[in-house]
């Protein structure tokens, strides 16, 4: 299959950019049309449904990619692996869908429609075969289709969501998009596999290893998805709305950064299966260098514009999002490193237990802190808890890979990027202060700050690269 990592990264990055651009268009519109309360309802109901989706997929999103990629170019083996793994997925997805429908029976009439519409997301798991395409390093096809459905969803939101009562349309545009994404891939399955009859033993052989990779997904959700539910339950839907948009906006850049992890997982698994250990470590080094260069830009950039951004972009009702966004932005470089250590090293090496332990440690820290911080601080306490959880995961994974990877060397190489980001942030603070003295908050002000930030970081980055080449 041997497709270019650069091309696959471009496809994934292009889609992740769409995932950033679409919320940049819809978020300021929806924050004003729906308001904090309805955004809170959206956040909590989506978070609950996400758990059913996780159990439906049972870790197949990672396990399936690894299993398919390890078949390499053996179509017969790949076909048996796909058919047996997909049969296992059908079982778990069907159970999850039935349980979800049972759950909706307990929902009061006011929220029943929203929950039923989210059910389309759970239904989409019955047809989700994205892992097959990623496993054979075919990123172009699923990426193009996902981009088209995302843009269709954007049009639906802008045309039909006009007031708080239209929350159901917003939910339908998202859950329907998930279902359409999966259905549009099925006509191309036979390019990569043939449908063969498999035994019950083969099907069951995928359940346990796939379930093992569900555990870290659940643990991670405890400091992402569950926090939204807890904030809504403890601090109310308005605070849930603050946390929803703070987390969404601060984490947007990670979608581009972690696109590298999505692309690298099948390649790393294939290289390890072929016994190319040293080459895989060199590839990891290049991956972490690229990811941290982007991460420092986004981290310090978000901190630098958070105050103006929250008011201008979301509206004055969401001014409380600024400190939450700044706290969550600090986690971007941390997530970049754990993406390399976890998804690009531990998972391809089948060191699933260590990956599970690391994220479970983070989940435990998050829950403990939430108990103490949510009552007095609300959404801000959830942001602090998430940051502490991400740092805990990093420490645990660092311990597990110590001696196997040149971690200290990679950290030292990333320090210049942190310095560039710090300089950019200080410049942004200065520019923001000066602009606020001469003009009212506006989109023009925000655009100036973004352009200045990119220019400062870009100039420092190019200068640093030129210095390195000259020194070499």
Protein Blocks (a to p, Z undefined) as FASTA:
>chain_A
ZZafklmmmmmmmmmmmmmmmmmmmmmmmmmmnommlmmmmmmmmmmmmmmmmmmnnoml
mmmmmmmmmnmmalklmmmmmmmmmmmmmmmmmmmmmmmmmmmmmpcfklmmmmmmmmmm
mmmmmmmcklmmmmnopaklmmmmmmmmmmmmmmmmmmmmmbfklmmmmmmmmmmmmmmm
mmmmmmmmmmmbccddddfklmmmmmmmmmmmmmmmmmmmmmmmmmmmmmmmmnojklmm
mmmmmmmmmmmmmmmmmmmmmmmmmmmmmmmmnopmklmmmmmmmmmmmmmmmmmmmmmm
mmmmmmmmmmmmnopklmmmmmmmmmmmmmmmmmmmmmmmmmmmmmmnopmklmmmmmmm
mmmmmmmmmmmmmmmnommmmmmmmmmmmmmmmmmmmmmmgojacfklmmmmmmmmmmmm
mmmmmmmmmmmmmmmmmoccdfklmmmmmmmmmmmmmmmmmmmmmmmmmmZZ
